[in-house]
Amino acid sequence: MSTLTIDISPQLHNRLQQFVYSGWFKNLDGLVEEALRRYLESHSLELMAQFVQEDIEWGLYGDE
């Protein structure tokens, strides 16, 4: 398991804590891991297309 340290607003932290306190998640680690997994799954094709586009632009124009 890897460790990731992030800074978030107090408002977002409070919202996340509410999911834990309500019993939806065992702890913040599980909630954040699930949220990131779902985000990456739902955006994987979009991200791949973006990376391909960036590679094409770099190939055509370089690092201008």
mmCIF file as Biopython writes it, N, C-alpha, C and O atoms, coordinates in Angstrom:
data_model
#
loop_
_atom_site.group_PDB
_atom_site.id
_atom_site.type_symbol
_atom_site.label_atom_id
_atom_site.label_alt_id
_atom_site.label_comp_id
_atom_site.label_asym_id
_atom_site.label_entity_id
_atom_site.label_seq_id
_atom_site.pdbx_PDB_ins_code
_atom_site.Cartn_x
_atom_site.Cartn_y
_atom_site.Cartn_z
_atom_site.occupancy
_atom_site.B_iso_or_equiv
_atom_site.auth_seq_id
_atom_site.auth_asym_id
_atom_site.pdbx_PDB_model_num
ATOM 1   N N  . MET A ? 1  ? 0.845   -1.163 0.000   1.0 0.0 1  A 1 
ATOM 2   C CA . MET A ? 1  ? 0.000   0.000  0.000   1.0 0.0 1  A 1 
ATOM 3   C C  . MET A ? 1  ? 0.894   1.230  0.000   1.0 0.0 1  A 1 
ATOM 4   O O  . MET A ? 1  ? 1.903   1.265  0.705   1.0 0.0 1  A 1 
ATOM 5   N N  . SER A ? 2  ? 0.537   2.230  -0.776  1.0 0.0 2  A 1 
ATOM 6   C CA . SER A ? 2  ? 1.273   3.491  -0.823  1.0 0.0 2  A 1 
ATOM 7   C C  . SER A ? 2  ? 0.536   4.553  -0.030  1.0 0.0 2  A 1 
ATOM 8   O O  . SER A ? 2  ? -0.675  4.470  0.172   1.0 0.0 2  A 1 
ATOM 9   N N  . THR A ? 3  ? 1.284   5.550  0.415   1.0 0.0 3  A 1 
ATOM 10  C CA . THR A ? 3  ? 0.707   6.654  1.170   1.0 0.0 3  A 1 
ATOM 11  C C  . THR A ? 3  ? 0.668   7.891  0.294   1.0 0.0 3  A 1 
ATOM 12  O O  . THR A ? 3  ? 1.631   8.196  -0.410  1.0 0.0 3  A 1 
ATOM 13  N N  . LEU A ? 4  ? -0.437  8.594  0.339   1.0 0.0 4  A 1 
ATOM 14  C CA . LEU A ? 4  ? -0.626  9.825  -0.415  1.0 0.0 4  A 1 
ATOM 15  C C  . LEU A ? 4  ? -1.099  10.887 0.562   1.0 0.0 4  A 1 
ATOM 16  O O  . LEU A ? 4  ? -2.058  10.666 1.301   1.0 0.0 4  A 1 
ATOM 17  N N  . THR A ? 5  ? -0.442  12.031 0.573   1.0 0.0 5  A 1 
ATOM 18  C CA . THR A ? 5  ? -0.835  13.123 1.447   1.0 0.0 5  A 1 
ATOM 19  C C  . THR A ? 5  ? -1.429  14.229 0.596   1.0 0.0 5  A 1 
ATOM 20  O O  . THR A ? 5  ? -0.819  14.654 -0.385  1.0 0.0 5  A 1 
ATOM 21  N N  . ILE A ? 6  ? -2.622  14.701 0.964   1.0 0.0 6  A 1 
ATOM 22  C CA . ILE A ? 6  ? -3.280  15.755 0.205   1.0 0.0 6  A 1 
ATOM 23  C C  . ILE A ? 6  ? -3.775  16.844 1.147   1.0 0.0 6  A 1 
ATOM 24  O O  . ILE A ? 6  ? -3.989  16.602 2.335   1.0 0.0 6  A 1 
ATOM 25  N N  . ASP A ? 7  ? -3.951  18.037 0.610   1.0 0.0 7  A 1 
ATOM 26  C CA . ASP A ? 7  ? -4.562  19.138 1.335   1.0 0.0 7  A 1 
ATOM 27  C C  . ASP A ? 7  ? -5.941  19.376 0.735   1.0 0.0 7  A 1 
ATOM 28  O O  . ASP A ? 7  ? -6.075  19.534 -0.479  1.0 0.0 7  A 1 
ATOM 29  N N  . ILE A ? 8  ? -6.964  19.402 1.580   1.0 0.0 8  A 1 
ATOM 30  C CA . ILE A ? 8  ? -8.317  19.685 1.125   1.0 0.0 8  A 1 
ATOM 31  C C  . ILE A ? 8  ? -8.933  20.742 2.028   1.0 0.0 8  A 1 
ATOM 32  O O  . ILE A ? 8  ? -8.468  20.972 3.144   1.0 0.0 8  A 1 
ATOM 33  N N  . SER A ? 9  ? -9.968  21.370 1.538   1.0 0.0 9  A 1 
ATOM 34  C CA . SER A ? 9  ? -10.637 22.414 2.313   1.0 0.0 9  A 1 
ATOM 35  C C  . SER A ? 9  ? -11.345 21.794 3.514   1.0 0.0 9  A 1 
ATOM 36  O O  . SER A ? 9  ? -11.734 20.627 3.475   1.0 0.0 9  A 1 
ATOM 37  N N  . PRO A ? 10 ? -11.509 22.563 4.566   1.0 0.0 10 A 1 
ATOM 38  C CA . PRO A ? 10 ? -12.253 22.060 5.727   1.0 0.0 10 A 1 
ATOM 39  C C  . PRO A ? 10 ? -13.682 21.637 5.368   1.0 0.0 10 A 1 
ATOM 40  O O  . PRO A ? 10 ? -14.212 20.683 5.937   1.0 0.0 10 A 1 
ATOM 41  N N  . GLN A ? 11 ? -14.292 22.342 4.433   1.0 0.0 11 A 1 
ATOM 42  C CA . GLN A ? 11 ? -15.658 21.996 4.035   1.0 0.0 11 A 1 
ATOM 43  C C  . GLN A ? 11 ? -15.710 20.615 3.381   1.0 0.0 11 A 1 
ATOM 44  O O  . GLN A ? 11 ? -16.595 19.813 3.680   1.0 0.0 11 A 1 
ATOM 45  N N  . LEU A ? 12 ? -14.761 20.346 2.492   1.0 0.0 12 A 1 
ATOM 46  C CA . LEU A ? 12 ? -14.724 19.035 1.843   1.0 0.0 12 A 1 
ATOM 47  C C  . LEU A ? 12 ? -14.399 17.948 2.869   1.0 0.0 12 A 1 
ATOM 48  O O  . LEU A ? 12 ? -14.992 16.870 2.836   1.0 0.0 12 A 1 
ATOM 49  N N  . HIS A ? 13 ? -13.484 18.219 3.758   1.0 0.0 13 A 1 
ATOM 50  C CA . HIS A ? 13 ? -13.140 17.257 4.802   1.0 0.0 13 A 1 
ATOM 51  C C  . HIS A ? 13 ? -14.369 16.917 5.639   1.0 0.0 13 A 1 
ATOM 52  O O  . HIS A ? 13 ? -14.608 15.748 5.943   1.0 0.0 13 A 1 
ATOM 53  N N  . ASN A ? 14 ? -15.137 17.918 6.007   1.0 0.0 14 A 1 
ATOM 54  C CA . ASN A ? 14 ? -16.358 17.685 6.789   1.0 0.0 14 A 1 
ATOM 55  C C  . ASN A ? 14 ? -17.356 16.831 6.024   1.0 0.0 14 A 1 
ATOM 56  O O  . ASN A ? 14 ? -17.992 15.948 6.600   1.0 0.0 14 A 1 
ATOM 57  N N  . ARG A ? 15 ? -17.495 17.090 4.735   1.0 0.0 15 A 1 
ATOM 58  C CA . ARG A ? 15 ? -18.423 16.280 3.917   1.0 0.0 15 A 1 
ATOM 59  C C  . ARG A ? 15 ? -17.975 14.829 3.853   1.0 0.0 15 A 1 
ATOM 60  O O  . ARG A ? 15 ? -18.793 13.913 3.936   1.0 0.0 15 A 1 
ATOM 61  N N  . LEU A ? 16 ? -16.671 14.625 3.704   1.0 0.0 16 A 1 
ATOM 62  C CA . LEU A ? 16 ? -16.147 13.260 3.665   1.0 0.0 16 A 1 
ATOM 63  C C  . LEU A ? 16 ? -16.357 12.560 5.003   1.0 0.0 16 A 1 
ATOM 64  O O  . LEU A ? 16 ? -16.750 11.394 5.053   1.0 0.0 16 A 1 
ATOM 65  N N  . GLN A ? 17 ? -16.089 13.286 6.083   1.0 0.0 17 A 1 
ATOM 66  C CA . GLN A ? 17 ? -16.275 12.710 7.418   1.0 0.0 17 A 1 
ATOM 67  C C  . GLN A ? 17 ? -17.723 12.269 7.641   1.0 0.0 17 A 1 
ATOM 68  O O  . GLN A ? 17 ? -17.967 11.267 8.314   1.0 0.0 17 A 1 
ATOM 69  N N  . GLN A ? 18 ? -18.675 13.002 7.087   1.0 0.0 18 A 1 
ATOM 70  C CA . GLN A ? 18 ? -20.082 12.642 7.247   1.0 0.0 18 A 1 
ATOM 71  C C  . GLN A ? 18 ? -20.381 11.267 6.647   1.0 0.0 18 A 1 
ATOM 72  O O  . GLN A ? 18 ? -21.192 10.519 7.193   1.0 0.0 18 A 1 
ATOM 73  N N  . PHE A ? 19 ? -19.736 10.929 5.534   1.0 0.0 19 A 1 
ATOM 74  C CA . PHE A ? 19 ? -19.920 9.601  4.944   1.0 0.0 19 A 1 
ATOM 75  C C  . PHE A ? 19 ? -19.381 8.520  5.881   1.0 0.0 19 A 1 
ATOM 76  O O  . PHE A ? 19 ? -19.970 7.447  6.011   1.0 0.0 19 A 1 
ATOM 77  N N  . VAL A ? 20 ? -18.262 8.816  6.525   1.0 0.0 20 A 1 
ATOM 78  C CA . VAL A ? 20 ? -17.687 7.851  7.467   1.0 0.0 20 A 1 
ATOM 79  C C  . VAL A ? 20 ? -18.581 7.730  8.698   1.0 0.0 20 A 1 
ATOM 80  O O  . VAL A ? 20 ? -18.906 6.621  9.124   1.0 0.0 20 A 1 
ATOM 81  N N  . TYR A ? 21 ? -18.975 8.856  9.265   1.0 0.0 21 A 1 
ATOM 82  C CA . TYR A ? 21 ? -19.825 8.841  10.465  1.0 0.0 21 A 1 
ATOM 83  C C  . TYR A ? 21 ? -21.171 8.172  10.203  1.0 0.0 21 A 1 
ATOM 84  O O  . TYR A ? 21 ? -21.756 7.563  11.098  1.0 0.0 21 A 1 
ATOM 85  N N  . SER A ? 22 ? -21.660 8.293  8.957   1.0 0.0 22 A 1 
ATOM 86  C CA . SER A ? 22 ? -22.949 7.684  8.608   1.0 0.0 22 A 1 
ATOM 87  C C  . SER A ? 22 ? -22.829 6.188  8.343   1.0 0.0 22 A 1 
ATOM 88  O O  . SER A ? 22 ? -23.836 5.503  8.157   1.0 0.0 22 A 1 
ATOM 89  N N  . GLY A ? 23 ? -21.603 5.683  8.325   1.0 0.0 23 A 1 
ATOM 90  C CA . GLY A ? 23 ? -21.405 4.254  8.135   1.0 0.0 23 A 1 
ATOM 91  C C  . GLY A ? 23 ? -21.224 3.810  6.697   1.0 0.0 23 A 1 
ATOM 92  O O  . GLY A ? 23 ? -21.152 2.611  6.428   1.0 0.0 23 A 1 
ATOM 93  N N  . TRP A ? 24 ? -21.150 4.753  5.766   1.0 0.0 24 A 1 
ATOM 94  C CA . TRP A ? 24 ? -20.967 4.380  4.365   1.0 0.0 24 A 1 
ATOM 95  C C  . TRP A ? 24 ? -19.566 3.839  4.108   1.0 0.0 24 A 1 
ATOM 96  O O  . TRP A ? 24 ? -19.368 2.995  3.234   1.0 0.0 24 A 1 
ATOM 97  N N  . PHE A ? 25 ? -18.587 4.335  4.883   1.0 0.0 25 A 1 
ATOM 98  C CA . PHE A ? 25 ? -17.206 3.878  4.758   1.0 0.0 25 A 1 
ATOM 99  C C  . PHE A ? 25 ? -16.632 3.666  6.142   1.0 0.0 25 A 1 
ATOM 100 O O  . PHE A ? 25 ? -17.036 4.323  7.102   1.0 0.0 25 A 1 
ATOM 101 N N  . LYS A ? 26 ? -15.684 2.741  6.240   1.0 0.0 26 A 1 
ATOM 102 C CA . LYS A ? 26 ? -15.049 2.436  7.521   1.0 0.0 26 A 1 
ATOM 103 C C  . LYS A ? 26 ? -14.168 3.586  7.991   1.0 0.0 26 A 1 
ATOM 104 O O  . LYS A ? 26 ? -14.092 3.880  9.184   1.0 0.0 26 A 1 
ATOM 105 N N  . ASN A ? 27 ? -13.492 4.241  7.020   1.0 0.0 27 A 1 
ATOM 106 C CA . ASN A ? 27 ? -12.599 5.350  7.343   1.0 0.0 27 A 1 
ATOM 107 C C  . ASN A ? 27 ? -12.391 6.220  6.107   1.0 0.0 27 A 1 
ATOM 108 O O  . ASN A ? 27 ? -12.846 5.887  5.012   1.0 0.0 27 A 1 
ATOM 109 N N  . LEU A ? 28 ? -11.697 7.342  6.301   1.0 0.0 28 A 1 
ATOM 110 C CA . LEU A ? 28 ? -11.445 8.258  5.183   1.0 0.0 28 A 1 
ATOM 111 C C  . LEU A ? 28 ? -10.578 7.622  4.105   1.0 0.0 28 A 1 
ATOM 112 O O  . LEU A ? 28 ? -10.770 7.885  2.918   1.0 0.0 28 A 1 
ATOM 113 N N  . ASP A ? 29 ? -9.632  6.791  4.508   1.0 0.0 29 A 1 
ATOM 114 C CA . ASP A ? 29 ? -8.770  6.130  3.525   1.0 0.0 29 A 1 
ATOM 115 C C  . ASP A ? 29 ? -9.595  5.323  2.526   1.0 0.0 29 A 1 
ATOM 116 O O  . ASP A ? 29 ? -9.379  5.419  1.318   1.0 0.0 29 A 1 
ATOM 117 N N  . GLY A ? 30 ? -10.533 4.534  3.024   1.0 0.0 30 A 1 
ATOM 118 C CA . GLY A ? 30 ? -11.376 3.725  2.152   1.0 0.0 30 A 1 
ATOM 119 C C  . GLY A ? 30 ? -12.244 4.568  1.249   1.0 0.0 30 A 1 
ATOM 120 O O  . GLY A ? 30 ? -12.440 4.238  0.079   1.0 0.0 30 A 1 
ATOM 121 N N  . LEU A ? 31 ? -12.767 5.660  1.788   1.0 0.0 31 A 1 
ATOM 122 C CA . LEU A ? 31 ? -13.616 6.550  0.995   1.0 0.0 31 A 1 
ATOM 123 C C  . LEU A ? 31 ? -12.817 7.186  -0.136  1.0 0.0 31 A 1 
ATOM 124 O O  . LEU A ? 31 ? -13.262 7.190  -1.284  1.0 0.0 31 A 1 
ATOM 125 N N  . VAL A ? 32 ? -11.655 7.716  0.176   1.0 0.0 32 A 1 
ATOM 126 C CA . VAL A ? 32 ? -10.840 8.384  -0.842  1.0 0.0 32 A 1 
ATOM 127 C C  . VAL A ? 32 ? -10.356 7.384  -1.889  1.0 0.0 32 A 1 
ATOM 128 O O  . VAL A ? 32 ? -10.351 7.694  -3.081  1.0 0.0 32 A 1 
ATOM 129 N N  . GLU A ? 33 ? -9.956  6.206  -1.465  1.0 0.0 33 A 1 
ATOM 130 C CA . GLU A ? 33 ? -9.511  5.187  -2.421  1.0 0.0 33 A 1 
ATOM 131 C C  . GLU A ? 33 ? -10.645 4.810  -3.379  1.0 0.0 33 A 1 
ATOM 132 O O  . GLU A ? 33 ? -10.430 4.700  -4.587  1.0 0.0 33 A 1 
ATOM 133 N N  . GLU A ? 34 ? -11.833 4.616  -2.846  1.0 0.0 34 A 1 
ATOM 134 C CA . GLU A ? 34 ? -12.985 4.273  -3.692  1.0 0.0 34 A 1 
ATOM 135 C C  . GLU A ? 34 ? -13.332 5.415  -4.633  1.0 0.0 34 A 1 
ATOM 136 O O  . GLU A ? 34 ? -13.631 5.182  -5.804  1.0 0.0 34 A 1 
ATOM 137 N N  . ALA A ? 35 ? -13.295 6.647  -4.137  1.0 0.0 35 A 1 
ATOM 138 C CA . ALA A ? 35 ? -13.607 7.805  -4.977  1.0 0.0 35 A 1 
ATOM 139 C C  . ALA A ? 35 ? -12.606 7.934  -6.119  1.0 0.0 35 A 1 
ATOM 140 O O  . ALA A ? 35 ? -12.997 8.191  -7.258  1.0 0.0 35 A 1 
ATOM 141 N N  . LEU A ? 36 ? -11.323 7.760  -5.825  1.0 0.0 36 A 1 
ATOM 142 C CA . LEU A ? 36 ? -10.306 7.842  -6.872  1.0 0.0 36 A 1 
ATOM 143 C C  . LEU A ? 36 ? -10.446 6.712  -7.874  1.0 0.0 36 A 1 
ATOM 144 O O  . LEU A ? 36 ? -10.317 6.930  -9.078  1.0 0.0 36 A 1 
ATOM 145 N N  . ARG A ? 37 ? -10.709 5.509  -7.389  1.0 0.0 37 A 1 
ATOM 146 C CA . ARG A ? 37 ? -10.887 4.364  -8.297  1.0 0.0 37 A 1 
ATOM 147 C C  . ARG A ? 37 ? -12.045 4.618  -9.251  1.0 0.0 37 A 1 
ATOM 148 O O  . ARG A ? 37 ? -11.919 4.406  -10.457 1.0 0.0 37 A 1 
ATOM 149 N N  . ARG A ? 38 ? -13.169 5.071  -8.712  1.0 0.0 38 A 1 
ATOM 150 C CA . ARG A ? 38 ? -14.341 5.334  -9.556  1.0 0.0 38 A 1 
ATOM 151 C C  . ARG A ? 38 ? -14.086 6.467  -10.537 1.0 0.0 38 A 1 
ATOM 152 O O  . ARG A ? 38 ? -14.519 6.398  -11.687 1.0 0.0 38 A 1 
ATOM 153 N N  . TYR A ? 39 ? -13.390 7.504  -10.098 1.0 0.0 39 A 1 
ATOM 154 C CA . TYR A ? 39 ? -13.074 8.613  -10.994 1.0 0.0 39 A 1 
ATOM 155 C C  . TYR A ? 39 ? -12.212 8.126  -12.155 1.0 0.0 39 A 1 
ATOM 156 O O  . TYR A ? 39 ? -12.492 8.432  -13.314 1.0 0.0 39 A 1 
ATOM 157 N N  . LEU A ? 40 ? -11.170 7.372  -11.841 1.0 0.0 40 A 1 
ATOM 158 C CA . LEU A ? 40 ? -10.278 6.892  -12.892 1.0 0.0 40 A 1 
ATOM 159 C C  . LEU A ? 40 ? -10.984 5.943  -13.849 1.0 0.0 40 A 1 
ATOM 160 O O  . LEU A ? 40 ? -10.747 5.992  -15.055 1.0 0.0 40 A 1 
ATOM 161 N N  . GLU A ? 41 ? -11.845 5.084  -13.327 1.0 0.0 41 A 1 
ATOM 162 C CA . GLU A ? 41 ? -12.597 4.183  -14.196 1.0 0.0 41 A 1 
ATOM 163 C C  . GLU A ? 41 ? -13.517 4.958  -15.122 1.0 0.0 41 A 1 
ATOM 164 O O  . GLU A ? 41 ? -13.640 4.620  -16.300 1.0 0.0 41 A 1 
ATOM 165 N N  . SER A ? 42 ? -14.157 5.982  -14.611 1.0 0.0 42 A 1 
ATOM 166 C CA . SER A ? 42 ? -15.131 6.720  -15.413 1.0 0.0 42 A 1 
ATOM 167 C C  . SER A ? 42 ? -14.475 7.699  -16.380 1.0 0.0 42 A 1 
ATOM 168 O O  . SER A ? 42 ? -15.129 8.183  -17.303 1.0 0.0 42 A 1 
ATOM 169 N N  . HIS A ? 43 ? -13.205 7.995  -16.184 1.0 0.0 43 A 1 
ATOM 170 C CA . HIS A ? 43 ? -12.525 8.945  -17.049 1.0 0.0 43 A 1 
ATOM 171 C C  . HIS A ? 43 ? -11.364 8.330  -17.832 1.0 0.0 43 A 1 
ATOM 172 O O  . HIS A ? 43 ? -10.606 9.059  -18.470 1.0 0.0 43 A 1 
ATOM 173 N N  . SER A ? 44 ? -11.212 7.022  -17.796 1.0 0.0 44 A 1 
ATOM 174 C CA . SER A ? 44 ? -10.039 6.406  -18.417 1.0 0.0 44 A 1 
ATOM 175 C C  . SER A ? 44 ? -9.990  6.643  -19.920 1.0 0.0 44 A 1 
ATOM 176 O O  . SER A ? 44 ? -8.926  6.972  -20.444 1.0 0.0 44 A 1 
ATOM 177 N N  . LEU A ? 45 ? -11.090 6.489  -20.623 1.0 0.0 45 A 1 
ATOM 178 C CA . LEU A ? 45 ? -11.085 6.724  -22.070 1.0 0.0 45 A 1 
ATOM 179 C C  . LEU A ? 45 ? -10.817 8.187  -22.381 1.0 0.0 45 A 1 
ATOM 180 O O  . LEU A ? 45 ? -10.070 8.504  -23.307 1.0 0.0 45 A 1 
ATOM 181 N N  . GLU A ? 46 ? -11.423 9.076  -21.611 1.0 0.0 46 A 1 
ATOM 182 C CA . GLU A ? 46 ? -11.203 10.502 -21.795 1.0 0.0 46 A 1 
ATOM 183 C C  . GLU A ? 46 ? -9.734  10.846 -21.571 1.0 0.0 46 A 1 
ATOM 184 O O  . GLU A ? 46 ? -9.149  11.617 -22.332 1.0 0.0 46 A 1 
ATOM 185 N N  . LEU A ? 47 ? -9.139  10.272 -20.526 1.0 0.0 47 A 1 
ATOM 186 C CA . LEU A ? 47 ? -7.738  10.537 -20.232 1.0 0.0 47 A 1 
ATOM 187 C C  . LEU A ? 47 ? -6.829  9.993  -21.330 1.0 0.0 47 A 1 
ATOM 188 O O  . LEU A ? 47 ? -5.879  10.663 -21.736 1.0 0.0 47 A 1 
ATOM 189 N N  . MET A ? 48 ? -7.108  8.798  -21.807 1.0 0.0 48 A 1 
ATOM 190 C CA . MET A ? 48 ? -6.293  8.234  -22.876 1.0 0.0 48 A 1 
ATOM 191 C C  . MET A ? 48 ? -6.362  9.101  -24.123 1.0 0.0 48 A 1 
ATOM 192 O O  . MET A ? 48 ? -5.341  9.354  -24.761 1.0 0.0 48 A 1 
ATOM 193 N N  . ALA A ? 49 ? -7.551  9.555  -24.471 1.0 0.0 49 A 1 
ATOM 194 C CA . ALA A ? 49 ? -7.707  10.418 -25.642 1.0 0.0 49 A 1 
ATOM 195 C C  . ALA A ? 49 ? -6.932  11.721 -25.455 1.0 0.0 49 A 1 
ATOM 196 O O  . ALA A ? 49 ? -6.301  12.208 -26.393 1.0 0.0 49 A 1 
ATOM 197 N N  . GLN A ? 50 ? -6.976  12.277 -24.266 1.0 0.0 50 A 1 
ATOM 198 C CA . GLN A ? 50 ? -6.242  13.505 -23.984 1.0 0.0 50 A 1 
ATOM 199 C C  . GLN A ? 50 ? -4.740  13.283 -24.128 1.0 0.0 50 A 1 
ATOM 200 O O  . GLN A ? 50 ? -4.048  14.114 -24.718 1.0 0.0 50 A 1 
ATOM 201 N N  . PHE A ? 51 ? -4.222  12.160 -23.591 1.0 0.0 51 A 1 
ATOM 202 C CA . PHE A ? 51 ? -2.792  11.871 -23.688 1.0 0.0 51 A 1 
ATOM 203 C C  . PHE A ? 51 ? -2.372  11.665 -25.141 1.0 0.0 51 A 1 
ATOM 204 O O  . PHE A ? 51 ? -1.302  12.122 -25.546 1.0 0.0 51 A 1 
ATOM 205 N N  . VAL A ? 52 ? -3.195  10.989 -25.921 1.0 0.0 52 A 1 
ATOM 206 C CA . VAL A ? 52 ? -2.881  10.781 -27.334 1.0 0.0 52 A 1 
ATOM 207 C C  . VAL A ? 52 ? -2.845  12.123 -28.051 1.0 0.0 52 A 1 
ATOM 208 O O  . VAL A ? 52 ? -1.942  12.381 -28.846 1.0 0.0 52 A 1 
ATOM 209 N N  . GLN A ? 53 ? -3.824  12.975 -27.774 1.0 0.0 53 A 1 
ATOM 210 C CA . GLN A ? 53 ? -3.863  14.298 -28.400 1.0 0.0 53 A 1 
ATOM 211 C C  . GLN A ? 53 ? -2.619  15.106 -28.035 1.0 0.0 53 A 1 
ATOM 212 O O  . GLN A ? 53 ? -2.029  15.758 -28.896 1.0 0.0 53 A 1 
ATOM 213 N N  . GLU A ? 54 ? -2.224  15.066 -26.778 1.0 0.0 54 A 1 
ATOM 214 C CA . GLU A ? 54 ? -1.026  15.787 -26.344 1.0 0.0 54 A 1 
ATOM 215 C C  . GLU A ? 54 ? 0.225   15.241 -27.024 1.0 0.0 54 A 1 
ATOM 216 O O  . GLU A ? 54 ? 1.112   16.007 -27.401 1.0 0.0 54 A 1 
ATOM 217 N N  . ASP A ? 55 ? 0.300   13.921 -27.182 1.0 0.0 55 A 1 
ATOM 218 C CA . ASP A ? 55 ? 1.443   13.318 -27.873 1.0 0.0 55 A 1 
ATOM 219 C C  . ASP A ? 55 ? 1.487   13.744 -29.331 1.0 0.0 55 A 1 
ATOM 220 O O  . ASP A ? 55 ? 2.557   14.035 -29.865 1.0 0.0 55 A 1 
ATOM 221 N N  . ILE A ? 56 ? 0.340   13.781 -29.969 1.0 0.0 56 A 1 
ATOM 222 C CA . ILE A ? 56 ? 0.273   14.209 -31.373 1.0 0.0 56 A 1 
ATOM 223 C C  . ILE A ? 56 ? 0.726   15.659 -31.500 1.0 0.0 56 A 1 
ATOM 224 O O  . ILE A ? 56 ? 1.532   15.991 -32.370 1.0 0.0 56 A 1 
ATOM 225 N N  . GLU A ? 57 ? 0.207   16.517 -30.633 1.0 0.0 57 A 1 
ATOM 226 C CA . GLU A ? 57 ? 0.597   17.926 -30.683 1.0 0.0 57 A 1 
ATOM 227 C C  . GLU A ? 57 ? 2.085   18.099 -30.418 1.0 0.0 57 A 1 
ATOM 228 O O  . GLU A ? 57 ? 2.741   18.915 -31.066 1.0 0.0 57 A 1 
ATOM 229 N N  . TRP A ? 58 ? 2.627   17.330 -29.464 1.0 0.0 58 A 1 
ATOM 230 C CA . TRP A ? 58 ? 4.054   17.411 -29.190 1.0 0.0 58 A 1 
ATOM 231 C C  . TRP A ? 58 ? 4.847   16.954 -30.417 1.0 0.0 58 A 1 
ATOM 232 O O  . TRP A ? 58 ? 5.858   17.562 -30.771 1.0 0.0 58 A 1 
ATOM 233 N N  . GLY A ? 59 ? 4.382   15.878 -31.064 1.0 0.0 59 A 1 
ATOM 234 C CA . GLY A ? 59 ? 5.057   15.375 -32.263 1.0 0.0 59 A 1 
ATOM 235 C C  . GLY A ? 59 ? 5.019   16.374 -33.405 1.0 0.0 59 A 1 
ATOM 236 O O  . GLY A ? 59 ? 5.977   16.470 -34.173 1.0 0.0 59 A 1 
ATOM 237 N N  . LEU A ? 60 ? 3.927   17.119 -33.530 1.0 0.0 60 A 1 
ATOM 238 C CA . LEU A ? 60 ? 3.796   18.085 -34.603 1.0 0.0 60 A 1 
ATOM 239 C C  . LEU A ? 60 ? 4.502   19.400 -34.302 1.0 0.0 60 A 1 
ATOM 240 O O  . LEU A ? 60 ? 5.102   20.005 -35.190 1.0 0.0 60 A 1 
ATOM 241 N N  . TYR A ? 61 ? 4.432   19.837 -33.062 1.0 0.0 61 A 1 
ATOM 242 C CA . TYR A ? 61 ? 4.896   21.189 -32.740 1.0 0.0 61 A 1 
ATOM 243 C C  . TYR A ? 61 ? 6.039   21.240 -31.729 1.0 0.0 61 A 1 
ATOM 244 O O  . TYR A ? 61 ? 6.643   22.299 -31.557 1.0 0.0 61 A 1 
ATOM 245 N N  . GLY A ? 62 ? 6.351   20.149 -31.065 1.0 0.0 62 A 1 
ATOM 246 C CA . GLY A ? 62 ? 7.409   20.144 -30.054 1.0 0.0 62 A 1 
ATOM 247 C C  . GLY A ? 62 ? 6.981   20.862 -28.799 1.0 0.0 62 A 1 
ATOM 248 O O  . GLY A ? 62 ? 5.789   21.000 -28.525 1.0 0.0 62 A 1 
ATOM 249 N N  . ASP A ? 63 ? 7.942   21.314 -28.047 1.0 0.0 63 A 1 
ATOM 250 C CA . ASP A ? 63 ? 7.683   22.009 -26.770 1.0 0.0 63 A 1 
ATOM 251 C C  . ASP A ? 63 ? 7.732   23.516 -26.958 1.0 0.0 63 A 1 
ATOM 252 O O  . ASP A ? 63 ? 8.598   24.181 -26.389 1.0 0.0 63 A 1 
ATOM 253 N N  . GLU A ? 64 ? 6.840   24.049 -27.726 1.0 0.0 64 A 1 
ATOM 254 C CA . GLU A ? 64 ? 6.848   25.498 -27.994 1.0 0.0 64 A 1 
ATOM 255 C C  . GLU A ? 64 ? 6.497   26.291 -26.788 1.0 0.0 64 A 1 
ATOM 256 O O  . GLU A ? 64 ? 6.459   27.520 -26.846 1.0 0.0 64 A 1 
#
